[in-house]
Amino acid sequence: MRKGELTRAAIVDAALELSARQGLEGLTIGALAERMQMSKSGVFARFGSREDLQIAVLKAYEQLFVADVLVPSLKERRGLARLDAIFGRWIDRTAIEAASGCIWISGATDYDDRPGAVREELVSMVRSWQRELMRAIAQSVETGELRDGTEPAELVFSLYGIILVLHHDARLLESPDAVDRARRGYERVIQSCLPGGAKTRPGTTQL
């Protein structure tokens, strides 16, 4: 990488760390320039606007999230084992991020009613992630591990709720059992979707 590209990557890394603590809306060129020991004009020249910087941070976060949660899970066999792995890694990452903050979750609060390029980028990323979850759920139906008629979008709604409550309880309430509750919540949701009233999940690795 050229020097300019390395500098830009370093700025994004620093911005990612700042945004985790302060949220995307709290990210400013001035604070970032101070952190990088650069001039504001030096930071601005590499992004053009604060909005461009925020979008770069979102893209960097998405890459890290996919590499940490989705990619390793794809090594599991197609079906419920893969869905288990995806959600298990998502829980682990959320628990870690509770100490600083999740950029997607805080971004949803900051931009849920604020039109613009940052909101559009965030919405696109969240919808892309939901499609991945729905694909894993649909595959679990195809393998017969979840009952026919299981609606992927409905199940994703329930799973997203577990993650949001986990982040809330672990971060705001500092609940020591938030992760265990999240895992049990996942199991209850999955149990409700097993075929033929089954109560166990043979052949799968549970969380």
Backbone as JSON, one array per atom type, in Angstrom:
{
  "sequence": "MRKGELTRAAIVDAALELSARQGLEGLTIGALAERMQMSKSGVFARFGSREDLQIAVLKAYEQLFVADVLVPSLKERRGLARLDAIFGRWIDRTAIEAASGCIWISGATDYDDRPGAVREELVSMVRSWQRELMRAIAQSVETGELRDGTEPAELVFSLYGIILVLHHDARLLESPDAVDRARRGYERVIQSCLPGGAKTRPGTTQL",
  "N": [[0.84, -1.2, 0.0], [0.4, 2.27, -0.72], [1.83, 5.22, 0.84], [-0.14, 7.16, 1.32], [-2.46, 5.59, 1.3], [-1.98, 3.94, 3.48], [-2.0, 5.81, 5.53], [-4.65, 6.68, 5.38], [-5.97, 4.3, 6.04], [-5.09, 4.01, 8.67], [-6.29, 6.23, 9.84], [-8.99, 5.52, 9.58], [-9.04, 3.26, 11.23], [-8.55, 4.46, 13.73], [-10.76, 6.12, 13.85], [-12.76, 4.22, 13.93], [-12.39, 3.12, 16.45], [-12.91, 5.36, 18.07], [-15.57, 5.83, 17.36], [-16.83, 3.57, 18.34], [-16.92, 4.1, 21.03], [-18.11, 6.64, 21.23], [-20.08, 6.78, 19.35], [-21.24, 7.1, 15.95], [-22.27, 9.61, 15.41], [-20.99, 11.14, 17.24], [-18.48, 11.34, 16.27], [-15.91, 13.39, 15.19], [-14.06, 15.49, 12.93], [-12.16, 17.07, 14.17], [-11.64, 15.8, 16.69], [-10.62, 13.41, 15.78], [-8.39, 14.25, 14.33], [-6.83, 15.23, 16.4], [-6.39, 12.87, 17.8], [-4.89, 11.46, 15.92], [-2.75, 13.07, 15.72], [-2.59, 14.95, 13.68], [-3.26, 17.59, 11.32], [-6.48, 19.21, 11.0], [-7.11, 19.74, 8.37], [-5.49, 17.89, 7.12], [-6.67, 15.44, 7.75], [-9.21, 15.88, 6.69], [-8.63, 16.12, 3.99], [-8.3, 13.54, 3.12], [-10.77, 12.38, 3.16], [-12.8, 14.15, 2.52], [-15.3, 14.86, 3.6], [-17.13, 14.86, 6.7], [-19.22, 13.07, 6.61], [-18.38, 11.25, 4.63], [-16.28, 10.11, 6.02], [-17.64, 8.88, 8.14], [-19.09, 6.94, 6.73], [-16.99, 5.42, 5.75], [-16.08, 4.36, 8.14], [-18.28, 2.77, 8.87], [-18.17, 0.85, 6.81], [-15.71, -0.33, 7.37], [-16.27, -1.43, 9.84], [-18.26, -3.28, 9.14], [-16.77, -5.09, 7.59], [-15.06, -6.17, 9.54], [-16.95, -7.34, 11.23], [-18.19, -9.28, 9.58], [-15.98, -10.9, 9.02], [-15.43, -11.87, 11.53], [-17.79, -13.04, 12.51], [-19.48, -14.22, 10.44], [-17.85, -15.49, 8.38], [-16.15, -17.56, 9.65], [-18.21, -19.21, 10.54], [-19.3, -20.29, 8.27], [-17.88, -22.52, 7.76], [-19.06, -24.53, 9.08], [-21.38, -27.28, 8.77], [-24.01, -27.08, 6.35], [-27.07, -25.88, 7.46], [-28.69, -26.31, 10.64], [-26.47, -26.42, 12.33], [-24.78, -24.53, 11.24], [-26.3, -22.2, 11.55], [-26.42, -22.15, 14.35], [-23.7, -21.67, 14.88], [-23.31, -19.14, 13.71], [-25.05, -17.53, 15.26], [-24.04, -17.97, 17.79], [-21.45, -16.87, 17.62], [-22.2, -14.27, 17.12], [-23.43, -13.54, 19.51], [-21.16, -13.71, 21.19], [-19.56, -11.65, 20.13], [-21.2, -9.43, 20.54], [-21.29, -9.37, 23.31], [-18.66, -8.7, 23.93], [-18.51, -6.2, 22.7], [-20.21, -4.78, 24.27], [-18.81, -3.53, 26.24], [-17.78, -1.28, 25.09], [-19.42, -0.42, 22.97], [-21.7, -1.0, 20.29], [-21.36, -0.25, 16.95], [-23.3, -0.52, 14.95], [-25.67, -0.78, 16.45], [-25.72, 1.55, 18.05], [-25.64, 3.35, 15.96], [-28.11, 2.89, 14.76], [-29.8, 4.06, 16.58], [-28.99, 6.74, 16.43], [-29.49, 7.4, 13.75], [-32.01, 6.56, 12.98], [-34.14, 8.21, 12.36], [-33.1, 10.06, 10.68], [-32.55, 11.24, 7.63], [-30.3, 10.53, 4.87], [-26.97, 9.88, 3.51], [-25.42, 8.36, 5.31], [-27.3, 7.05, 6.91], [-28.57, 5.53, 4.9], [-26.48, 3.85, 4.13], [-26.05, 2.4, 6.5], [-28.56, 1.14, 6.83], [-28.55, -0.47, 4.54], [-26.45, -2.23, 5.15], [-27.37, -3.55, 7.47], [-29.65, -4.8, 6.47], [-28.44, -6.5, 4.64], [-27.06, -8.2, 6.39], [-29.25, -9.35, 7.7], [-30.31, -10.78, 5.59], [-28.38, -12.75, 5.29], [-28.75, -14.16, 7.67], [-31.38, -15.04, 7.25], [-30.95, -16.7, 5.1], [-29.44, -18.77, 6.27], [-31.36, -19.76, 8.01], [-33.37, -20.62, 6.21], [-31.96, -22.66, 4.95], [-31.76, -24.42, 7.07], [-34.37, -25.21, 7.29], [-34.62, -26.53, 4.85], [-32.92, -28.7, 5.27], [-34.43, -30.11, 7.01], [-34.22, -29.7, 9.71], [-35.4, -27.56, 10.92], [-38.88, -26.88, 11.17], [-41.14, -27.26, 8.39], [-42.59, -24.41, 6.96], [-41.58, -22.61, 8.7], [-40.94, -19.27, 9.05], [-38.44, -17.37, 7.77], [-38.0, -14.54, 8.05], [-39.54, -13.88, 10.26], [-38.31, -15.38, 12.26], [-35.76, -14.22, 12.27], [-36.46, -11.72, 13.23], [-37.04, -12.35, 15.91], [-34.54, -13.29, 16.76], [-32.92, -11.05, 16.42], [-34.06, -9.46, 18.36], [-33.17, -10.73, 20.7], [-30.42, -10.19, 20.61], [-30.42, -7.39, 20.81], [-31.51, -6.99, 23.36], [-29.57, -8.3, 24.85], [-27.34, -6.59, 24.43], [-28.33, -4.27, 25.61], [-28.8, -5.09, 28.32], [-26.27, -6.01, 29.1], [-24.65, -3.79, 28.67], [-25.96, -1.35, 29.65], [-27.27, -2.16, 32.07], [-25.33, -3.73, 33.15], [-25.52, -6.45, 33.58], [-24.56, -9.54, 34.88], [-25.36, -12.0, 33.97], [-26.26, -11.76, 31.4], [-25.31, -12.8, 28.95], [-25.66, -15.59, 29.25], [-28.42, -15.65, 29.49], [-29.12, -14.78, 26.95], [-28.2, -16.9, 25.37], [-29.85, -18.96, 26.31], [-32.27, -17.88, 25.55], [-32.04, -18.0, 22.77], [-32.03, -20.78, 22.42], [-34.63, -21.42, 23.25], [-36.16, -20.16, 21.27], [-35.34, -21.56, 18.99], [-36.12, -24.16, 19.7], [-38.86, -23.88, 19.54], [-39.27, -24.01, 16.89], [-38.69, -26.5, 15.96], [-39.2, -29.51, 14.07], [-42.27, -31.38, 14.08], [-42.87, -31.22, 16.82], [-40.56, -31.9, 18.2], [-38.22, -32.16, 20.9], [-35.55, -32.19, 21.21], [-32.35, -31.7, 19.61], [-30.9, -33.57, 17.66], [-27.66, -34.31, 16.39], [-26.72, -31.75, 16.11], [-24.7, -28.96, 17.12], [-25.17, -27.4, 20.01], [-25.53, -24.08, 21.42]],
  "CA": [[0.0, 0.0, 0.0], [1.12, 3.54, -0.73], [1.81, 5.93, 2.11], [-1.44, 7.79, 1.49], [-3.44, 4.57, 1.63], [-1.7, 3.52, 4.84], [-2.47, 6.87, 6.42], [-6.11, 6.64, 5.38], [-6.37, 3.12, 6.8], [-4.82, 4.3, 10.08], [-7.33, 7.17, 10.27], [-10.23, 4.75, 9.71], [-8.91, 2.44, 12.44], [-8.71, 5.34, 14.88], [-12.16, 6.56, 13.83], [-13.56, 3.07, 14.34], [-12.28, 3.03, 17.91], [-13.63, 6.49, 18.65], [-17.0, 5.67, 17.11], [-17.33, 2.52, 19.23], [-17.16, 4.69, 22.35], [-18.89, 7.88, 21.17], [-21.09, 6.7, 18.31], [-20.89, 7.76, 14.69], [-22.65, 11.02, 15.45], [-20.02, 11.83, 18.08], [-17.19, 11.37, 15.59], [-15.63, 14.68, 14.56], [-12.74, 15.62, 12.3], [-11.25, 17.65, 15.15], [-11.22, 14.79, 17.66], [-9.81, 12.43, 15.06], [-7.11, 14.89, 14.02], [-6.07, 15.25, 17.65], [-5.99, 11.49, 18.08], [-3.87, 11.06, 14.94], [-1.69, 14.1, 15.72], [-2.58, 15.53, 12.34], [-4.1, 18.77, 11.19], [-7.83, 18.92, 10.52], [-7.08, 19.74, 6.9], [-4.86, 16.65, 6.69], [-7.7, 14.39, 7.83], [-10.28, 16.24, 5.76], [-8.18, 15.91, 2.61], [-8.36, 12.12, 2.78], [-12.15, 11.91, 3.13], [-13.65, 15.13, 1.84], [-16.37, 15.32, 4.47], [-17.39, 14.02, 7.88], [-20.12, 12.01, 6.18], [-17.55, 10.25, 3.96], [-15.53, 9.44, 7.07], [-18.57, 8.01, 8.85], [-19.39, 5.8, 5.87], [-15.78, 4.59, 5.74], [-16.07, 3.65, 9.42], [-19.3, 1.73, 8.77], [-17.66, -0.21, 5.93], [-14.65, -1.03, 8.09], [-16.93, -2.23, 10.88], [-18.92, -4.41, 8.49], [-15.73, -6.06, 7.21], [-14.62, -6.86, 10.76], [-18.07, -8.14, 11.71], [-18.34, -10.44, 8.69], [-14.81, -11.76, 9.2], [-15.46, -12.45, 12.88], [-19.03, -13.78, 12.79], [-20.02, -15.03, 9.34], [-16.89, -16.32, 7.63], [-15.82, -18.82, 10.33], [-19.41, -20.03, 10.68], [-19.57, -20.96, 7.0], [-17.16, -23.8, 7.76], [-19.97, -25.54, 9.63], [-22.24, -27.87, 7.73], [-25.2, -26.33, 5.98], [-28.22, -26.24, 8.28], [-28.78, -25.74, 11.97], [-25.13, -26.26, 12.89], [-24.26, -23.24, 10.77], [-27.07, -21.15, 12.22], [-25.92, -22.12, 15.73], [-22.38, -21.04, 14.89], [-23.49, -17.72, 13.42], [-25.64, -16.81, 16.39], [-23.11, -18.06, 18.91], [-20.4, -15.87, 17.42], [-22.83, -12.95, 17.23], [-23.54, -13.31, 20.95], [-19.82, -13.45, 21.72], [-19.11, -10.33, 19.7], [-22.03, -8.43, 21.21], [-20.86, -9.31, 24.72], [-17.4, -7.95, 23.96], [-18.78, -4.81, 22.32], [-20.98, -4.12, 25.32], [-17.88, -2.72, 27.03], [-17.52, -0.01, 24.4], [-20.6, -0.04, 22.2], [-21.81, -1.54, 18.93], [-21.58, 0.85, 16.0], [-24.58, -0.72, 14.27], [-26.77, -0.52, 17.38], [-25.74, 2.99, 18.37], [-25.98, 4.05, 14.71], [-29.55, 2.78, 14.54], [-30.43, 5.07, 17.44], [-28.65, 8.08, 15.94], [-29.91, 7.68, 12.38], [-33.28, 5.94, 12.6], [-35.07, 9.21, 11.8], [-32.28, 11.11, 10.07], [-32.24, 10.84, 6.25], [-28.99, 10.88, 4.37], [-26.12, 8.79, 3.01], [-24.98, 7.49, 6.41], [-28.44, 6.17, 7.24], [-28.77, 4.59, 3.79], [-25.41, 2.86, 4.2], [-26.32, 1.56, 7.65], [-29.73, 0.31, 6.52], [-28.12, -1.47, 3.56], [-25.63, -3.23, 5.83], [-28.22, -4.35, 8.37], [-30.49, -5.66, 5.63], [-27.56, -7.54, 4.1], [-26.83, -9.16, 7.46], [-30.49, -10.08, 7.91], [-30.44, -11.75, 4.48], [-27.51, -13.89, 5.61], [-29.44, -14.94, 8.7], [-32.54, -15.71, 6.64], [-30.43, -17.79, 4.26], [-29.09, -19.88, 7.16], [-32.62, -20.33, 8.51], [-34.0, -21.34, 5.1], [-31.19, -23.89, 4.76], [-32.11, -25.32, 8.17], [-35.66, -25.77, 6.91], [-34.36, -27.45, 3.75], [-32.31, -29.92, 5.8], [-35.4, -30.76, 7.86], [-33.91, -29.46, 11.12], [-36.47, -26.67, 11.35], [-40.11, -27.39, 10.54], [-41.69, -26.6, 7.2], [-43.45, -23.29, 7.31], [-40.83, -21.63, 9.5], [-40.76, -18.05, 8.27], [-37.13, -16.81, 8.11], [-38.05, -13.14, 8.49], [-40.09, -13.86, 11.62], [-37.28, -15.9, 13.16], [-34.73, -13.19, 12.36], [-37.0, -10.7, 14.13], [-36.86, -12.83, 17.29], [-33.1, -13.37, 17.05], [-32.43, -9.68, 16.57], [-34.51, -8.99, 19.67], [-32.27, -11.29, 21.72], [-29.15, -9.45, 20.56], [-30.63, -6.03, 21.31], [-31.66, -7.06, 24.82], [-28.24, -8.63, 25.37], [-26.53, -5.37, 24.43], [-28.93, -3.37, 26.6], [-28.59, -5.57, 29.69], [-24.84, -6.1, 29.39], [-24.02, -2.45, 28.65], [-26.62, -0.4, 30.54], [-27.54, -2.72, 33.39], [-24.15, -4.48, 33.57], [-26.02, -7.73, 34.08], [-23.54, -10.57, 34.72], [-25.9, -13.21, 33.34], [-26.9, -11.39, 30.14], [-24.91, -13.73, 27.87], [-26.33, -16.87, 29.48], [-29.84, -15.46, 29.16], [-29.21, -14.71, 25.49], [-28.05, -18.25, 24.84], [-31.08, -19.7, 26.62], [-33.32, -17.32, 24.7], [-31.87, -18.57, 21.43], [-32.47, -22.18, 22.45], [-36.1, -21.46, 23.31], [-36.69, -19.8, 19.95], [-35.09, -22.67, 18.07], [-36.97, -25.28, 20.11], [-40.23, -23.63, 19.09], [-39.32, -24.19, 15.43], [-38.3, -27.85, 15.6], [-40.29, -30.22, 13.38], [-43.03, -32.44, 14.74], [-42.88, -31.13, 18.27], [-39.33, -32.45, 18.77], [-37.69, -31.41, 22.02], [-34.09, -32.24, 21.16], [-31.78, -31.38, 18.3], [-29.83, -34.53, 17.4], [-26.75, -34.04, 15.28], [-26.32, -30.34, 16.04], [-23.91, -28.44, 18.23], [-25.94, -26.32, 20.6], [-24.71, -22.99, 21.99]],
  "C": [[0.86, 1.25, 0.0], [0.96, 4.24, 0.6], [0.44, 6.57, 2.37], [-2.52, 6.8, 1.88], [-3.25, 4.06, 3.06], [-2.21, 4.54, 5.85], [-3.99, 6.85, 6.51], [-6.62, 5.46, 6.2], [-6.17, 3.35, 8.3], [-5.88, 5.25, 10.65], [-8.64, 6.42, 10.49], [-10.19, 3.88, 10.97], [-9.14, 3.27, 13.7], [-10.16, 5.81, 14.99], [-13.1, 5.44, 14.28], [-13.55, 2.92, 15.86], [-13.04, 4.15, 18.6], [-15.14, 6.32, 18.51], [-17.61, 4.6, 18.01], [-17.68, 3.1, 20.59], [-18.16, 5.84, 22.3], [-20.02, 7.84, 20.16], [-20.65, 7.45, 17.06], [-21.18, 9.25, 14.74], [-21.67, 11.81, 16.32], [-18.64, 11.92, 17.45], [-17.0, 12.71, 14.88], [-14.23, 14.67, 13.95], [-11.73, 16.14, 13.31], [-10.73, 16.63, 16.14], [-10.31, 13.75, 17.01], [-8.43, 12.98, 14.73], [-6.22, 14.93, 15.27], [-5.55, 13.87, 18.0], [-4.84, 11.05, 17.18], [-2.67, 11.99, 14.94], [-1.46, 14.63, 14.31], [-3.38, 16.81, 12.37], [-5.48, 18.36, 10.71], [-7.86, 18.85, 9.0], [-6.46, 18.47, 6.37], [-5.83, 15.49, 6.71], [-8.78, 14.63, 6.79], [-9.91, 15.92, 4.32], [-8.32, 14.46, 2.18], [-9.78, 11.58, 2.72], [-13.1, 12.9, 2.46], [-14.76, 15.67, 2.7], [-16.49, 14.38, 5.67], [-18.28, 12.85, 7.51], [-19.34, 10.89, 5.49], [-16.76, 9.45, 4.98], [-16.44, 8.46, 7.82], [-18.91, 6.77, 8.03], [-18.2, 4.86, 5.79], [-15.69, 3.77, 7.02], [-17.09, 2.51, 9.39], [-18.81, 0.56, 7.93], [-16.57, -1.02, 6.62], [-15.25, -1.94, 9.17], [-17.59, -3.46, 10.26], [-17.91, -5.49, 8.11], [-15.27, -6.86, 8.42], [-15.71, -7.8, 11.28], [-18.22, -9.42, 10.89], [-17.19, -11.42, 8.89], [-14.85, -12.5, 10.53], [-16.65, -13.38, 13.09], [-19.41, -14.73, 11.66], [-19.01, -16.0, 8.74], [-16.51, -17.6, 8.36], [-17.02, -19.77, 10.44], [-19.73, -20.8, 9.41], [-18.81, -22.27, 6.86], [-18.02, -24.91, 8.33], [-20.89, -26.07, 8.53], [-23.5, -27.03, 7.55], [-26.39, -26.8, 6.8], [-28.13, -25.61, 9.65], [-27.42, -25.56, 12.64], [-24.53, -24.92, 12.48], [-24.99, -22.09, 11.43], [-26.63, -21.02, 13.68], [-24.59, -21.37, 15.81], [-22.48, -19.53, 14.66], [-24.0, -16.99, 14.65], [-24.73, -16.87, 17.61], [-21.99, -17.04, 18.81], [-20.96, -14.45, 17.54], [-23.01, -12.58, 18.7], [-22.18, -12.94, 21.54], [-19.35, -12.04, 21.37], [-19.9, -9.23, 20.41], [-21.61, -8.27, 22.66], [-19.57, -8.51, 24.85], [-17.65, -6.47, 23.68], [-19.57, -4.06, 23.37], [-20.09, -3.22, 26.18], [-17.63, -1.36, 26.4], [-18.74, 0.49, 23.65], [-20.54, -0.61, 20.79], [-22.16, -0.41, 17.97], [-22.91, 0.7, 15.27], [-25.74, -0.36, 15.2], [-26.85, 0.95, 17.74], [-26.1, 3.8, 17.13], [-27.46, 4.0, 14.41], [-30.3, 3.82, 15.37], [-30.2, 6.48, 16.9], [-29.32, 8.41, 14.61], [-31.26, 7.08, 12.0], [-34.26, 6.93, 12.0], [-34.33, 10.34, 11.11], [-31.89, 10.68, 8.66], [-30.84, 11.26, 5.84], [-28.18, 9.65, 4.01], [-25.68, 7.84, 4.11], [-26.09, 6.52, 6.79], [-28.65, 5.13, 6.16], [-27.73, 3.48, 3.82], [-25.67, 1.88, 5.34], [-27.49, 0.62, 7.4], [-29.34, -0.81, 5.54], [-27.32, -2.59, 4.22], [-26.46, -4.14, 6.72], [-29.11, -5.29, 7.57], [-29.67, -6.79, 5.01], [-27.3, -8.61, 5.14], [-28.09, -9.98, 7.73], [-30.72, -11.1, 6.8], [-29.57, -12.97, 4.74], [-28.16, -14.78, 6.66], [-30.62, -15.7, 8.1], [-32.09, -16.86, 5.75], [-30.09, -19.01, 5.13], [-30.34, -20.55, 7.72], [-33.31, -21.15, 7.42], [-33.28, -22.66, 4.83], [-31.51, -24.91, 5.85], [-33.48, -25.94, 7.94], [-35.48, -26.82, 5.82], [-33.76, -28.77, 4.24], [-33.26, -30.68, 6.73], [-35.17, -30.54, 9.35], [-34.83, -28.42, 11.75], [-37.72, -27.04, 10.56], [-40.47, -26.6, 9.29], [-42.64, -25.5, 7.65], [-42.77, -22.28, 8.22], [-40.53, -20.42, 8.62], [-39.44, -17.4, 8.68], [-37.18, -15.39, 8.65], [-38.58, -13.04, 9.92], [-39.05, -14.34, 12.63], [-36.15, -14.9, 13.34], [-35.19, -12.07, 13.3], [-36.78, -11.09, 15.59], [-35.38, -12.85, 17.67], [-32.5, -11.99, 17.24], [-32.84, -9.12, 17.92], [-33.62, -9.49, 20.79], [-30.97, -10.5, 21.77], [-29.32, -8.04, 21.14], [-30.79, -6.01, 22.83], [-30.33, -7.42, 25.48], [-27.37, -7.38, 25.48], [-27.03, -4.41, 25.51], [-28.58, -3.81, 28.03], [-27.11, -5.61, 30.06], [-24.21, -4.72, 29.51], [-24.65, -1.49, 29.67], [-26.77, -0.94, 31.96], [-26.35, -3.48, 33.98], [-24.55, -5.81, 34.2], [-25.0, -8.83, 33.84], [-24.04, -11.82, 34.02], [-26.55, -12.92, 31.99], [-26.56, -12.37, 29.01], [-25.61, -15.07, 28.03], [-27.82, -16.77, 29.14], [-30.04, -15.42, 27.65], [-29.11, -16.09, 24.87], [-29.3, -19.09, 25.12], [-32.25, -19.19, 25.78], [-33.26, -17.88, 23.29], [-32.39, -20.01, 21.4], [-33.99, -22.29, 22.48], [-36.72, -21.14, 21.96], [-36.52, -20.95, 18.97], [-35.97, -23.86, 18.41], [-38.39, -25.12, 19.58], [-40.4, -23.88, 17.59], [-38.91, -25.6, 14.99], [-39.48, -28.59, 14.96], [-40.98, -31.24, 14.27], [-43.02, -32.4, 16.25], [-41.65, -31.71, 18.94], [-38.82, -31.56, 19.88], [-36.17, -31.42, 22.08], [-33.63, -31.97, 19.74], [-30.62, -32.32, 18.01], [-28.96, -34.1, 16.23], [-26.32, -32.61, 15.16], [-25.51, -29.98, 17.26], [-24.63, -27.25, 18.81], [-25.01, -25.3, 21.21], [-24.35, -23.31, 23.43]]
}
